[in-house]
Amino acid sequence: MNTQETTISPALSRRDFLSASAGAALLFAVGGFPGSVRATTALTLPPLPYADNSLAPVISAKTIGFHYGKHHKGYVDNLNKLVTGTEFADLSLEKIIAATAGQTEKTAIFNNAAQIWNHTFYWRSLKVNGGGEPPAALKQKIEASFDSVDACKKELLTAATTQFGSGWAWLVLDSDKLKVIKTGNADLPLTQGMKPLLTIDVWEHAYYLDYQNRRADYVNAVLDKLINWVFAAENLSA
Ligand code: FE2
């Protein structure tokens, strides 16, 4: 495996994504991630932003071990196999996503690329000693869009628990308003022209070892104890 790292841009904007869709030679803005553009190098698994046991007891080291070490890594390995020798081999992750979204014959490439992006964004959406109050500017925006932080959290819980099957709950910026949306399987807000601020993984592999079928307990614990409002605020202002 080549050691040059390719990572995602957490603050990728709608404009950036649409530009990527148009094939523009765009260097994506990077907020806290090293370079996101590659040239003839394999994608690598981005490092976890914390130790694998540091989110316990909300998310156990065992869950992180499988989720990050097997599932996230698996998407990276699969994508490298799928794009080797193709026109996608030298593209950044965002450009691969933009180039394959909605194309039935490219579904496998899209799914693996999007899942790499989603998972790296998810790990950043969590932090040790998270939860609590969002930073002031984000809190003000949340209150303007949802009335209160609690109402926003309630919408995230509803989105997470009503997503049928595998998928994701997201806080996004859509035009000038914050919204909560849910996406199925590997889909992500970038394909809908929205800017993601944070996400919660509701695939069963994210919680089943710790919570079995109690998805709501997992989501509530994440919202109260791990959610990284600082990351969301950085994405909002980027
Ligand atoms: Fe996952």
py3Dmol code that shows the C-alpha trace and the ligand (Angstrom):
import py3Dmol

protein = """\
ATOM      1  CA  MET A   1       0.000   0.000   0.000  1.00  0.00           C
ATOM      2  CA  ASN A   2       1.349   3.381  -0.946  1.00  0.00           C
ATOM      3  CA  THR A   3       1.902   5.566   2.056  1.00  0.00           C
ATOM      4  CA  GLN A   4       0.579   8.802   0.580  1.00  0.00           C
ATOM      5  CA  GLU A   5      -2.658   9.510   2.318  1.00  0.00           C
ATOM      6  CA  THR A   6      -5.822  10.601   0.640  1.00  0.00           C
ATOM      7  CA  THR A   7      -8.450  11.969   2.927  1.00  0.00           C
ATOM      8  CA  ILE A   8     -11.751  13.759   2.772  1.00  0.00           C
ATOM      9  CA  SER A   9     -12.595  17.394   3.015  1.00  0.00           C
ATOM     10  CA  PRO A  10     -15.069  17.707   5.888  1.00  0.00           C
ATOM     11  CA  ALA A  11     -16.028  21.191   4.888  1.00  0.00           C
ATOM     12  CA  LEU A  12     -16.638  20.344   1.252  1.00  0.00           C
ATOM     13  CA  SER A  13     -19.175  22.867   0.064  1.00  0.00           C
ATOM     14  CA  ARG A  14     -22.029  22.519  -2.366  1.00  0.00           C
ATOM     15  CA  ARG A  15     -20.119  24.734  -4.780  1.00  0.00           C
ATOM     16  CA  ASP A  16     -17.016  22.583  -4.433  1.00  0.00           C
ATOM     17  CA  PHE A  17     -19.006  19.427  -5.054  1.00  0.00           C
ATOM     18  CA  LEU A  18     -20.792  20.854  -8.073  1.00  0.00           C
ATOM     19  CA  SER A  19     -17.452  22.046  -9.397  1.00  0.00           C
ATOM     20  CA  ALA A  20     -16.075  18.574  -8.917  1.00  0.00           C
ATOM     21  CA  SER A  21     -19.093  17.209 -10.726  1.00  0.00           C
ATOM     22  CA  ALA A  22     -18.246  19.434 -13.641  1.00  0.00           C
ATOM     23  CA  GLY A  23     -14.748  18.052 -13.648  1.00  0.00           C
ATOM     24  CA  ALA A  24     -13.132  21.332 -12.644  1.00  0.00           C
ATOM     25  CA  ALA A  25      -9.527  21.176 -11.514  1.00  0.00           C
ATOM     26  CA  LEU A  26     -10.368  22.066  -7.956  1.00  0.00           C
ATOM     27  CA  LEU A  27      -8.266  21.743  -4.863  1.00  0.00           C
ATOM     28  CA  PHE A  28     -10.802  21.157  -2.117  1.00  0.00           C
ATOM     29  CA  ALA A  29     -10.717  23.245   1.001  1.00  0.00           C
ATOM     30  CA  VAL A  30      -9.421  21.161   3.865  1.00  0.00           C
ATOM     31  CA  GLY A  31     -10.422  21.821   7.444  1.00  0.00           C
ATOM     32  CA  GLY A  32      -8.269  19.702   9.681  1.00  0.00           C
ATOM     33  CA  PHE A  33      -7.463  17.016   7.138  1.00  0.00           C
ATOM     34  CA  PRO A  34      -4.227  16.713   5.235  1.00  0.00           C
ATOM     35  CA  GLY A  35      -4.281  16.873   1.447  1.00  0.00           C
ATOM     36  CA  SER A  36      -7.226  15.443  -0.424  1.00  0.00           C
ATOM     37  CA  VAL A  37      -5.848  15.295  -3.930  1.00  0.00           C
ATOM     38  CA  ARG A  38      -3.879  12.319  -5.107  1.00  0.00           C
ATOM     39  CA  ALA A  39      -1.967  11.317  -8.153  1.00  0.00           C
ATOM     40  CA  THR A  40      -1.366   7.659  -8.963  1.00  0.00           C
ATOM     41  CA  THR A  41      -1.478   6.584  -5.342  1.00  0.00           C
ATOM     42  CA  ALA A  42      -3.730   4.168  -3.531  1.00  0.00           C
ATOM     43  CA  LEU A  43      -6.296   5.474  -1.120  1.00  0.00           C
ATOM     44  CA  THR A  44      -5.438   4.775   2.486  1.00  0.00           C
ATOM     45  CA  LEU A  45      -7.524   4.499   5.622  1.00  0.00           C
ATOM     46  CA  PRO A  46      -7.512   7.872   7.417  1.00  0.00           C
ATOM     47  CA  PRO A  47      -6.419   7.606  11.062  1.00  0.00           C
ATOM     48  CA  LEU A  48      -9.005   7.630  13.829  1.00  0.00           C
ATOM     49  CA  PRO A  49      -8.964  11.028  15.566  1.00  0.00           C
ATOM     50  CA  TYR A  50      -8.855   9.308  19.006  1.00  0.00           C
ATOM     51  CA  ALA A  51      -7.912   6.006  20.624  1.00  0.00           C
ATOM     52  CA  ASP A  52     -10.231   3.105  19.859  1.00  0.00           C
ATOM     53  CA  ASN A  53     -11.216   2.746  23.525  1.00  0.00           C
ATOM     54  CA  SER A  54     -11.759   6.423  24.240  1.00  0.00           C
ATOM     55  CA  LEU A  55     -15.451   6.572  23.292  1.00  0.00           C
ATOM     56  CA  ALA A  56     -16.387   3.830  25.771  1.00  0.00           C
ATOM     57  CA  PRO A  57     -18.773   3.131  27.328  1.00  0.00           C
ATOM     58  CA  VAL A  58     -20.986   4.872  24.757  1.00  0.00           C
ATOM     59  CA  ILE A  59     -19.205   3.077  21.906  1.00  0.00           C
ATOM     60  CA  SER A  60     -16.959   0.204  22.934  1.00  0.00           C
ATOM     61  CA  ALA A  61     -13.466  -0.484  21.675  1.00  0.00           C
ATOM     62  CA  LYS A  62     -14.841  -3.731  20.259  1.00  0.00           C
ATOM     63  CA  THR A  63     -17.358  -1.851  18.127  1.00  0.00           C
ATOM     64  CA  ILE A  64     -14.688   0.611  16.982  1.00  0.00           C
ATOM     65  CA  GLY A  65     -12.390  -2.293  16.205  1.00  0.00           C
ATOM     66  CA  PHE A  66     -14.889  -3.869  13.812  1.00  0.00           C
ATOM     67  CA  HIS A  67     -16.405  -0.621  12.542  1.00  0.00           C
ATOM     68  CA  TYR A  68     -13.160   1.182  11.785  1.00  0.00           C
ATOM     69  CA  GLY A  69     -10.747  -1.726  11.437  1.00  0.00           C
ATOM     70  CA  LYS A  70     -12.979  -3.987   9.336  1.00  0.00           C
ATOM     71  CA  HIS A  71     -15.843  -2.013   7.771  1.00  0.00           C
ATOM     72  CA  HIS A  72     -14.169   1.340   7.089  1.00  0.00           C
ATOM     73  CA  LYS A  73     -10.950  -0.373   6.037  1.00  0.00           C
ATOM     74  CA  GLY A  74     -12.950  -2.741   3.853  1.00  0.00           C
ATOM     75  CA  TYR A  75     -14.433   0.151   1.882  1.00  0.00           C
ATOM     76  CA  VAL A  76     -10.916   1.501   1.266  1.00  0.00           C
ATOM     77  CA  ASP A  77      -9.633  -1.880   0.134  1.00  0.00           C
ATOM     78  CA  ASN A  78     -12.669  -2.456  -2.092  1.00  0.00           C
ATOM     79  CA  LEU A  79     -12.417   0.942  -3.732  1.00  0.00           C
ATOM     80  CA  ASN A  80      -8.733   0.510  -4.485  1.00  0.00           C
ATOM     81  CA  LYS A  81      -9.518  -2.786  -6.219  1.00  0.00           C
ATOM     82  CA  LEU A  82     -12.433  -1.261  -8.132  1.00  0.00           C
ATOM     83  CA  VAL A  83     -10.608   1.812  -9.462  1.00  0.00           C
ATOM     84  CA  THR A  84      -7.205   0.327 -10.255  1.00  0.00           C
ATOM     85  CA  GLY A  85      -6.594   0.758 -13.962  1.00  0.00           C
ATOM     86  CA  THR A  86      -9.722   2.866 -14.504  1.00  0.00           C
ATOM     87  CA  GLU A  87     -10.291   6.555 -15.178  1.00  0.00           C
ATOM     88  CA  PHE A  88     -10.953   6.965 -11.433  1.00  0.00           C
ATOM     89  CA  ALA A  89      -7.549   5.679 -10.343  1.00  0.00           C
ATOM     90  CA  ASP A  90      -5.988   9.118  -9.882  1.00  0.00           C
ATOM     91  CA  LEU A  91      -9.026  11.073  -8.744  1.00  0.00           C
ATOM     92  CA  SER A  92      -9.617  12.423  -5.273  1.00  0.00           C
ATOM     93  CA  LEU A  93     -12.339  10.748  -3.234  1.00  0.00           C
ATOM     94  CA  GLU A  94     -14.728  13.663  -3.737  1.00  0.00           C
ATOM     95  CA  LYS A  95     -14.265  13.599  -7.478  1.00  0.00           C
ATOM     96  CA  ILE A  96     -14.905   9.852  -7.584  1.00  0.00           C
ATOM     97  CA  ILE A  97     -18.145  10.400  -5.641  1.00  0.00           C
ATOM     98  CA  ALA A  98     -19.196  13.252  -7.913  1.00  0.00           C
ATOM     99  CA  ALA A  99     -18.368  11.299 -11.053  1.00  0.00           C
ATOM    100  CA  THR A 100     -20.273   8.149 -10.074  1.00  0.00           C
ATOM    101  CA  ALA A 101     -23.324   9.463  -8.163  1.00  0.00           C
ATOM    102  CA  GLY A 102     -26.568   8.338  -9.775  1.00  0.00           C
ATOM    103  CA  GLN A 103     -24.865   6.133 -12.359  1.00  0.00           C
ATOM    104  CA  THR A 104     -26.225   2.619 -12.095  1.00  0.00           C
ATOM    105  CA  GLU A 105     -23.229   0.987 -13.733  1.00  0.00           C
ATOM    106  CA  LYS A 106     -20.891   2.718 -11.264  1.00  0.00           C
ATOM    107  CA  THR A 107     -22.846   1.835  -8.121  1.00  0.00           C
ATOM    108  CA  ALA A 108     -20.117  -0.286  -6.542  1.00  0.00           C
ATOM    109  CA  ILE A 109     -17.517   2.449  -6.942  1.00  0.00           C
ATOM    110  CA  PHE A 110     -19.908   5.105  -5.639  1.00  0.00           C
ATOM    111  CA  ASN A 111     -20.959   3.022  -2.643  1.00  0.00           C
ATOM    112  CA  ASN A 112     -17.413   2.309  -1.502  1.00  0.00           C
ATOM    113  CA  ALA A 113     -16.163   5.855  -2.131  1.00  0.00           C
ATOM    114  CA  ALA A 114     -19.140   7.408  -0.360  1.00  0.00           C
ATOM    115  CA  GLN A 115     -18.799   5.034   2.574  1.00  0.00           C
ATOM    116  CA  ILE A 116     -15.146   6.013   3.003  1.00  0.00           C
ATOM    117  CA  TRP A 117     -16.173   9.675   3.007  1.00  0.00           C
ATOM    118  CA  ASN A 118     -19.138   9.092   5.329  1.00  0.00           C
ATOM    119  CA  HIS A 119     -17.144   7.121   7.869  1.00  0.00           C
ATOM    120  CA  THR A 120     -14.264   9.579   8.042  1.00  0.00           C
ATOM    121  CA  PHE A 121     -16.862  12.325   8.543  1.00  0.00           C
ATOM    122  CA  TYR A 122     -18.621  10.238  11.209  1.00  0.00           C
ATOM    123  CA  TRP A 123     -15.469   9.693  13.259  1.00  0.00           C
ATOM    124  CA  ARG A 124     -14.929  13.457  13.182  1.00  0.00           C
ATOM    125  CA  SER A 125     -18.536  14.010  14.223  1.00  0.00           C
ATOM    126  CA  LEU A 126     -17.750  12.323  17.553  1.00  0.00           C
ATOM    127  CA  LYS A 127     -15.349  13.363  20.284  1.00  0.00           C
ATOM    128  CA  VAL A 128     -14.304  12.372  23.742  1.00  0.00           C
ATOM    129  CA  ASN A 129     -16.413  14.381  26.205  1.00  0.00           C
ATOM    130  CA  GLY A 130     -18.671  15.606  23.432  1.00  0.00           C
ATOM    131  CA  GLY A 131     -22.302  16.635  23.698  1.00  0.00           C
ATOM    132  CA  GLY A 132     -23.188  19.680  25.773  1.00  0.00           C
ATOM    133  CA  GLU A 133     -23.762  23.097  24.248  1.00  0.00           C
ATOM    134  CA  PRO A 134     -22.731  23.971  20.689  1.00  0.00           C
ATOM    135  CA  PRO A 135     -20.377  26.927  20.165  1.00  0.00           C
ATOM    136  CA  ALA A 136     -22.250  30.251  20.187  1.00  0.00           C
ATOM    137  CA  ALA A 137     -22.472  30.888  16.432  1.00  0.00           C
ATOM    138  CA  LEU A 138     -23.706  27.368  15.722  1.00  0.00           C
ATOM    139  CA  LYS A 139     -26.117  27.493  18.646  1.00  0.00           C
ATOM    140  CA  GLN A 140     -27.617  30.698  17.303  1.00  0.00           C
ATOM    141  CA  LYS A 141     -28.025  29.113  13.866  1.00  0.00           C
ATOM    142  CA  ILE A 142     -29.601  26.007  15.393  1.00  0.00           C
ATOM    143  CA  GLU A 143     -32.052  28.095  17.403  1.00  0.00           C
ATOM    144  CA  ALA A 144     -32.990  30.057  14.278  1.00  0.00           C
ATOM    145  CA  SER A 145     -33.657  26.824  12.385  1.00  0.00           C
ATOM    146  CA  PHE A 146     -35.113  24.503  15.047  1.00  0.00           C
ATOM    147  CA  ASP A 147     -36.071  26.834  17.947  1.00  0.00           C
ATOM    148  CA  SER A 148     -33.706  25.050  20.341  1.00  0.00           C
ATOM    149  CA  VAL A 149     -30.738  22.680  20.541  1.00  0.00           C
ATOM    150  CA  ASP A 150     -33.014  20.095  22.153  1.00  0.00           C
ATOM    151  CA  ALA A 151     -35.410  20.333  19.213  1.00  0.00           C
ATOM    152  CA  CYS A 152     -32.508  19.830  16.820  1.00  0.00           C
ATOM    153  CA  LYS A 153     -31.352  16.772  18.778  1.00  0.00           C
ATOM    154  CA  LYS A 154     -34.903  15.433  18.744  1.00  0.00           C
ATOM    155  CA  GLU A 155     -35.017  15.763  14.955  1.00  0.00           C
ATOM    156  CA  LEU A 156     -31.689  13.951  14.683  1.00  0.00           C
ATOM    157  CA  LEU A 157     -33.048  11.159  16.887  1.00  0.00           C
ATOM    158  CA  THR A 158     -36.202  10.904  14.787  1.00  0.00           C
ATOM    159  CA  ALA A 159     -34.233  10.817  11.543  1.00  0.00           C
ATOM    160  CA  ALA A 160     -31.874   8.187  12.955  1.00  0.00           C
ATOM    161  CA  THR A 161     -34.620   5.932  14.275  1.00  0.00           C
ATOM    162  CA  THR A 162     -36.946   6.235  11.282  1.00  0.00           C
ATOM    163  CA  GLN A 163     -34.280   5.524   8.669  1.00  0.00           C
ATOM    164  CA  PHE A 164     -35.472   2.151   7.407  1.00  0.00           C
ATOM    165  CA  GLY A 165     -32.521  -0.208   7.270  1.00  0.00           C
ATOM    166  CA  SER A 166     -28.972   1.050   6.899  1.00  0.00           C
ATOM    167  CA  GLY A 167     -28.102   4.696   6.544  1.00  0.00           C
ATOM    168  CA  TRP A 168     -27.172   7.979   8.130  1.00  0.00           C
ATOM    169  CA  ALA A 169     -28.718  10.923  10.002  1.00  0.00           C
ATOM    170  CA  TRP A 170     -27.231  14.316   9.165  1.00  0.00           C
ATOM    171  CA  LEU A 171     -27.268  17.919  10.281  1.00  0.00           C
ATOM    172  CA  VAL A 172     -26.826  19.908   7.080  1.00  0.00           C
ATOM    173  CA  LEU A 173     -26.777  23.440   5.768  1.00  0.00           C
ATOM    174  CA  ASP A 174     -29.252  23.758   2.905  1.00  0.00           C
ATOM    175  CA  SER A 175     -29.014  27.210   1.341  1.00  0.00           C
ATOM    176  CA  ASP A 176     -29.027  29.383   4.459  1.00  0.00           C
ATOM    177  CA  LYS A 177     -30.961  27.093   6.774  1.00  0.00           C
ATOM    178  CA  LEU A 178     -29.974  24.164   8.928  1.00  0.00           C
ATOM    179  CA  LYS A 179     -31.897  20.942   8.368  1.00  0.00           C
ATOM    180  CA  VAL A 180     -31.850  17.362   9.577  1.00  0.00           C
ATOM    181  CA  ILE A 181     -32.004  14.746   6.866  1.00  0.00           C
ATOM    182  CA  LYS A 182     -31.503  11.007   6.591  1.00  0.00           C
ATOM    183  CA  THR A 183     -29.901   9.060   3.757  1.00  0.00           C
ATOM    184  CA  GLY A 184     -30.026   5.361   2.943  1.00  0.00           C
ATOM    185  CA  ASN A 185     -27.075   3.024   2.559  1.00  0.00           C
ATOM    186  CA  ALA A 186     -24.076   5.017   1.270  1.00  0.00           C
ATOM    187  CA  ASP A 187     -25.881   8.124   0.082  1.00  0.00           C
ATOM    188  CA  LEU A 188     -24.742  11.483   1.419  1.00  0.00           C
ATOM    189  CA  PRO A 189     -25.942  15.119   1.413  1.00  0.00           C
ATOM    190  CA  LEU A 190     -23.319  16.152  -1.146  1.00  0.00           C
ATOM    191  CA  THR A 191     -25.332  14.434  -3.868  1.00  0.00           C
ATOM    192  CA  GLN A 192     -28.291  16.628  -2.936  1.00  0.00           C
ATOM    193  CA  GLY A 193     -26.307  19.856  -2.993  1.00  0.00           C
ATOM    194  CA  MET A 194     -26.335  20.203   0.789  1.00  0.00           C
ATOM    195  CA  LYS A 195     -23.375  20.871   3.072  1.00  0.00           C
ATOM    196  CA  PRO A 196     -22.997  18.275   5.843  1.00  0.00           C
ATOM    197  CA  LEU A 197     -22.162  19.562   9.320  1.00  0.00           C
ATOM    198  CA  LEU A 198     -22.222  16.289  11.273  1.00  0.00           C
ATOM    199  CA  THR A 199     -23.521  12.748  10.933  1.00  0.00           C
ATOM    200  CA  ILE A 200     -24.574   9.720  12.944  1.00  0.00           C
ATOM    201  CA  ASP A 201     -24.066   6.268  11.437  1.00  0.00           C
ATOM    202  CA  VAL A 202     -27.176   4.131  11.890  1.00  0.00           C
ATOM    203  CA  TRP A 203     -25.987   1.032  10.085  1.00  0.00           C
ATOM    204  CA  GLU A 204     -26.366  -1.871  12.512  1.00  0.00           C
ATOM    205  CA  HIS A 205     -22.586  -2.374  12.565  1.00  0.00           C
ATOM    206  CA  ALA A 206     -22.345   1.019  14.334  1.00  0.00           C
ATOM    207  CA  TYR A 207     -24.255  -0.073  17.424  1.00  0.00           C
ATOM    208  CA  TYR A 208     -25.346  -3.707  17.444  1.00  0.00           C
ATOM    209  CA  LEU A 209     -22.497  -5.099  19.560  1.00  0.00           C
ATOM    210  CA  ASP A 210     -23.207  -2.515  22.274  1.00  0.00           C
ATOM    211  CA  TYR A 211     -26.962  -1.873  21.971  1.00  0.00           C
ATOM    212  CA  GLN A 212     -28.329  -4.804  19.930  1.00  0.00           C
ATOM    213  CA  ASN A 213     -31.644  -3.579  18.458  1.00  0.00           C
ATOM    214  CA  ARG A 214     -31.858  -0.463  20.657  1.00  0.00           C
ATOM    215  CA  ARG A 215     -30.891   2.080  18.011  1.00  0.00           C
ATOM    216  CA  ALA A 216     -32.555   4.932  19.913  1.00  0.00           C
ATOM    217  CA  ASP A 217     -30.417   4.269  23.001  1.00  0.00           C
ATOM    218  CA  TYR A 218     -27.265   4.429  20.875  1.00  0.00           C
ATOM    219  CA  VAL A 219     -28.339   7.675  19.191  1.00  0.00           C
ATOM    220  CA  ASN A 220     -29.383   9.335  22.442  1.00  0.00           C
ATOM    221  CA  ALA A 221     -26.088   8.385  24.083  1.00  0.00           C
ATOM    222  CA  VAL A 222     -24.134   9.731  21.125  1.00  0.00           C
ATOM    223  CA  LEU A 223     -26.066  13.001  21.119  1.00  0.00           C
ATOM    224  CA  ASP A 224     -25.646  13.498  24.853  1.00  0.00           C
ATOM    225  CA  LYS A 225     -22.046  12.362  25.316  1.00  0.00           C
ATOM    226  CA  LEU A 226     -20.097  12.213  22.064  1.00  0.00           C
ATOM    227  CA  ILE A 227     -21.507  14.543  19.443  1.00  0.00           C
ATOM    228  CA  ASN A 228     -18.852  16.979  18.260  1.00  0.00           C
ATOM    229  CA  TRP A 229     -20.536  20.374  17.988  1.00  0.00           C
ATOM    230  CA  VAL A 230     -17.142  22.025  17.444  1.00  0.00           C
ATOM    231  CA  PHE A 231     -16.654  20.008  14.248  1.00  0.00           C
ATOM    232  CA  ALA A 232     -20.141  21.029  13.091  1.00  0.00           C
ATOM    233  CA  ALA A 233     -19.362  24.673  13.858  1.00  0.00           C
ATOM    234  CA  GLU A 234     -16.125  24.462  11.876  1.00  0.00           C
ATOM    235  CA  ASN A 235     -17.978  23.024   8.910  1.00  0.00           C
ATOM    236  CA  LEU A 236     -20.645  25.716   9.173  1.00  0.00           C
ATOM    237  CA  SER A 237     -18.088  28.515   9.064  1.00  0.00           C
ATOM    238  CA  ALA A 238     -15.807  26.953   6.468  1.00  0.00           C
TER     239      ALA A 238
END
"""
ligand_1 = """\
1
FE2
Fe -20.595 2.392 9.500
"""
view = py3Dmol.view(width=600, height=400)
view.addModel(protein, "pdb")
view.setStyle({"model": 0}, {"cartoon": {"style": "trace"}})
view.addModel(ligand_1, "xyz")
view.setStyle({"model": 1}, {"stick": {}})
view.zoomTo()
view.show()
